[in-house]
Amino acid sequence: ETLLEGIQVISAGVSSRTTLPILHNFLMETQGDKIKLVRTDMEMATVHYIQAEVEEEGALTVPTKEFADIIKNLPDGKEINLFTGENNKFHIKSGKSKFWVIGTPKAEYPAIPEIEKTGSVSLSPLELQTMIDKTAFSASTQETRYILNGLLWNNTAEKFEVVATDGGRLAVATHPALPDSGEFKIIVPTKILNEVVRFISLSKPDKETQIHVNVASNQVSFEMKETTFISRLIEGNFPNYNQVIPTKKNMSFDVFTKELLAACRRAALCSGEFGSTVKFHMENNIMTVSSTSQNMEFTDELPIEYTQEAFDCAFNPQYIIDVLKNVGSEKVVFSFVNASQPVLIEPVGKEDLKYVIMPVRI
């Protein structure tokens, strides 16, 4: 179980799509009374340690899928003996079951760089998981917008912020200033952050556990207990997100999150030929949610506290849906300068989250 868990940890986030055969392998290396497991796809790497009785030092790379399949099917509750033979044969023995697979020497596997701990922060993994969960959905997935395929981490003496945008929407999660940490501004690929979040969920860390984030000139690592994730940083200039967040609020209203989420999901069913649009009309304490396409039409009404003059605006419904399903509050506040300017969405009772969405011209 220990060995299989280790293989699953190092395999999950690493892409199997590669033209380099060696990257279908993982590196197994002895270190003291532990086995070091390493997997990389040249973009990110995962290092995981498991306890073992080491009889002789050594290292070899082993085909990941074949090895995992073998371990899954070995007898339950029995010790596993691993040893290398001639011609890079890797022997696996448990009870009366014996396998061997062909490995390759460690020298042929890409070297995993040591992280220079020039700037590092430590925080609760659960708090980090929340910050990523509340923002990562707003990052771009288009390869042409590479600079936006990551989340900006802005750590200052006053606060720590995680920011994501795809050009049409923006998400900002704010954390109080981290003690004993240096200032830095980096762009971390969404890919490794999703993997870190998945690992935190599986690990179920207690309140005392810390995740250590080490920042170097072009790399970042996440270290928790026996596991470390390493990734290159995205180089370039992240957009000035503070300029996008509206500071002026000419009109605003709050609405129940679940009710608006359900209405927007229904509106998204009326998807037009050129993409769907959800329209909001506010008047006399009523919010009318509507959408139309060539063959369909939808309308719904929600109660809100709004007594100003009638106001109309329109958005990509998926942008609104993504915010409402991740925000985690009973109510949200929508604030506008006017119908053509970005809307600011804030969860009621949570000052650490801000969402900005560009409107669609009606």
Secondary structure by P-SEA (a helix, b strand, c coil): caaaaaaaaaccccccccccccccbbbbbbcccbbbbbbbcccbbbbbbbbbbccccccccccaaaaaaaaaaccccbbbbbbccccbbbbbbcccbbbbbbbbccccccbbbbbcccccccccaaaaaaaaaacccccccccccccccbbbbbbcccbbbbbbbcccbbbbbbbccccccccbbbbbbaaaaaaaaaaaaaacccccbbbbbbbcccbbbbbcccbbbbbbccccccccccccccccccccccccaaaaaaaaaaaaccccccbbbbbbbbcccbbbbbcccccbbbbbbbbccccccccccccaaaaaaaaaacccccbbbbbbcccccbbbbbccccccbbbbbbbccc
